[in-house]
């Protein structure tokens, strides 16, 4: 049932045509938001101050920003482009929040990342442990750039009384994810490898690392639900985790995907490749307490839907597997 709150909101959703963004936009439409603005990069390069200022000038009725735009990917592309990921994510966040404040936009919803947590943060990750150490090295530049948006949000609240909140989603998966092996996260990468191997009759699939790290995953529509709930109901200074509270090893994940895809060949682990952070599991109690968010999608059911989407639509315009 649509909320009366959203009928008064004109919302800028950066990254609204992307993986998470399209699901957030769908949720806002379902909530009957008064206006949804999705700026495209061709028209508004959010790394450039003049373009960001023009965005707010073009939409003076905007009452909220949900800042999802990010340059993001898996371990491989993070290691290849640490400087680019740091700069572009930092600049987009800094400029979008500063100019939202200048333009008098009432609320800013910043989306951070689980990569901001210290490499050896106590498990489950609690928001209070966010500053207890340095992030895992392979994605630290990205994680720290996104964490600066939290610092900026809290500083602006302190100095200007500005209502900016910060959410920390765990690893996402679902339809419309990126399946390019050069930039994808673990679930789409494994799905692509398994489906292609199963359909080609290949006898083996090679995976990164040794399979021992654990991860928590959140279905993308659940993440969109949490973001929209927080945008409506949460006005606090402290960051809030968004997750499922379900932890699984990469090895077990791979075996489940192989089973769902129907791949029966050999699974080979390339231990020359990095594992990444040893464990990721969030304490999600603050989100439930503050704005009533609890994830609903069963993990295996979410994987099945993601696999179906990849087979039906996701392989369009992908680079060839041998070149990825």
N, C-alpha and C positions, 0 to 999 in steps of 0.2 A: 504494500500500500504506500503510495507516494506521500512524502512528508510536506507539510505546508511550508516548512523552512525553505525548501529548494525553489518554491515558486517565486521567491524574492531575490534569487541569486543569479548574477551574471558571472560566469566562471571561465577564467582563462585556464586551459589545460595544456601546458607545454608538454611536448611529447605525446599528444593526444592521438596521433595516428600510429604510434608504436605498439609494441607487444602489450605492456601493461596499460598504456594510455587508452587504447581502443576499448578495453573492458571497463575502465573508469568512465569513459564517455558514455558507453552503453548504460551503465548504472545511473549516471546523472540524467540520462534521457528517461529511464524508467522512473526516476524520482521527480520527473517533470520540472527540471531546472529551467528557470526563465530563459536563460541564454547560455550556450556553450560555445566558447571560442577556442579553436584549435589552430594556433599559429604554425605555419609551415616554414621550414628552414629557407626555402627559396625566397620567401617574402620577409622573414625576420630571422636574421642570424643572431642567435641569443648570446654569442660570444662577443658581440660588438655593442658598445654602449649606445651608439646612435640608433641602432635597430631596436634595442630594448625600449629606449625612450619613445620611439615612434609607435611601438606596439601599444603601450599604455595610452598614448595620445589618440590612437585610432579607436580605442575602446574605452572611452571615459566613464562608461557606466559599469565597468567591472567592479564587482564587490569581493571577489575571491580569486586567488591564484592557487592552483594545484600544480606544483612544479615537478613534473616527471621526466623532463628531457634530460638525457644523460648519454655520454659515450661510454659504453659498458660492454663487457664480454667475459670470456672464460680466462683460465690461467694463461693460455698461449698468447693471446693478444694483449693481455695485461703485461706480460714480460716483454713483448715486442714494442709496446708503445707506452711506457710508464710516464714519460714527459707529456705526451699528448693527452693522456687520460687525466693527469693532474691538472693541466692548464685548462682544458676545455670544460671540465666539470666544475672547477673552481670558479671560472669566469661566469659561466651561466648562472650558477647559484648566487654569486655576489651581486651581479647586475640585476637579475630578476627580483631579488628581495629589496635591494636599495631603491629601485625605481618603483616598485609596488608601494613602498613607504612614501616616496615623494608624490606619487599620484593619488595617495589617499585611499588605496584599496584596503578594505576593512580587514581582510584575513589572508594569511599566506600559509599554505600547507607545503612544507618541505619534505621531500622523500630522500632519506638517507640510504644506508646499506649495512647489512650485517658485516661487510668487509671492514667497517670502521672499528670493530671490536679487536682488542688485543689478541695476538696469536695464541696466548695461553690463558685467556680469560677463564675464570671458574665456570664450570658447566652445571646448570644451564646459565647462559649469558643473561645477566641482569643489567638493566640500564645503568645502575650505579657503578658498574664495573667498566664502563666505556673508556675510562681514562687510566686504567690500571696497568697499561703496557702498550707496546708498539704493535701495530697490526702485522698479520702474516706478510712476509716480504714480497711475495709474487703479486699481491694486489694492494700493497700499502699506499702507493701514490693515489690511486682511485679512492680508497677508503678514507684517507686523510682529507682529500679535497672535498668529499661529500660531508665529512665531519665538520669542516669549517662552516658549512651552512647552519649546523646546530649552534656553533659559537656565535655566528652572526645573528641568528634568531634570538638567542638569549641576551646578547648585547643590545639589540634593538628594543627588546621588551624592557630592559633595565633603563635605557636612556630615553627612549621615545614612547614607552607604553604601547609598543606595537604588538599586535596579536599574530605572532608567527609560531607555528607548532612544527614538530619534527618527528617523523615516523621512521622506524628502522625495520623494513621488511627483510625476511630471510630469503633464501634462494627461491625464485619463482619458477613455475613450469605451467604449460598448458598450450592450447591452440594459439597460433600466430607467433610462437616463439621463433627465435633465430636458429636455423638449422645449418648454417654455413659453418663447416668444421673449423675454419680459421678463427671464428669469433664467438661460437656458441658456448653455452654453459653445458654442464655434464649431461643432464637429461636429454635435451635435444640432440647432442652429439652422439650419445649412445643409441638413441632411437634411430637416428639416421644410419649409423653403422650397421645396426642389427637388421633393419628393414632391407637395406640394400644388399647385405650379405645373404639374408634369407631368400630374397627374390632372385639373386644371381647364382645361388647354390654354392657360395663360398664356404670353405671348410673351417674358417677361423675368423675371429675378430680380435683386433689388438686394442687394448685400453691403456690409458695413462696411469702411471703409478703402480701401487701394489694392492689397491682396493681396500686398504685398512681405514682411511679417514671416514668419519661419519658426517652426515649432513641432515639438516632439517629442510623440508621443502613445503612450499605453500602454493596451492592451486591459484592461478592468476585471477579467477573470478572471485575467490575468497579474498585475495589481496585488495581487489577493487572495492569489495564490500567494506573491508576494514578502513580503507582510506576515506570513503564517502561517509562512513559513520563518524570517524574522527573529525572530518571537516565540519560536520554538523554539530557534534556534541562535545568536542574536546578543545579547551582553550588554555591548557597548561603550558608551563615553561619547560617541563622535563620531557626528554625523548620517550617514545613508546615503541616497544617491539611489536611487530606483526608477524605471527608465525602460526604453525600448526601444533607445536609441541611434540611432533613425531620425528624421532631420530632413526636413521638407517645408515648402515655402512655402504660405501660405494660398491663393494663386492656384492652385497645382497641386492642392492638396487639393480646392478647389471644383470644378475640372475633373474630377477623379476621381469625386467624388460625383455630379456631373451625368451622367457616363458610366454609372455603376452604376445610377442611378435611371432613366435614359433621357430626361432633360430635354435638349432640343435648342435651346432658346430663347437669348436674349441674356443675358449676364452683365454687369450694370452695377455699377460700384464707386462707392460714396458716399464720396468723399474728405473730406467734412465730418465724418465720424465717425473716432474715433481708431483707430490701428493697434494700440496696446498695445506691449508690449516688442518690440524689433526682432528678437531671436533667442532661441530657447530650445532648448538641446540639452544633455543631461546627460552627464557622465562616469559610467558605470555600473560601473566596474571594482571599486569597493569592495564593492558588493552581491554580485558574483560571488565575490570573494575571501573575504569574511567569512561568507557563508551560502549560497553556491552558486546565487544567483538569476540566471537569464537568461530574458528574455521569449521566448515561443514562438510567439505569434500573428502571422501575416503581416498586414500593415496592410490590404491590400485585402480579404483574407478577413474581417478583423474589421469593416471597414466594411459588407461585404455582410450579415453577420449582424445588425449594428445596424440597417440599413435594413429588413431582413426583419422584425425585431422591432417597429420603429416602425409598419410597415404593418399588422402583425397585431394588435398590442396597444397600441402607444404613443400612439395618438391618442385613447384613451378619456379623458374628463374634462379635455381640454385647452381653454383659451380659444380663441375663434375667431381665426383668423389676422389678420383685419382689425382686431381689437381689441388684438392683441398688440404 
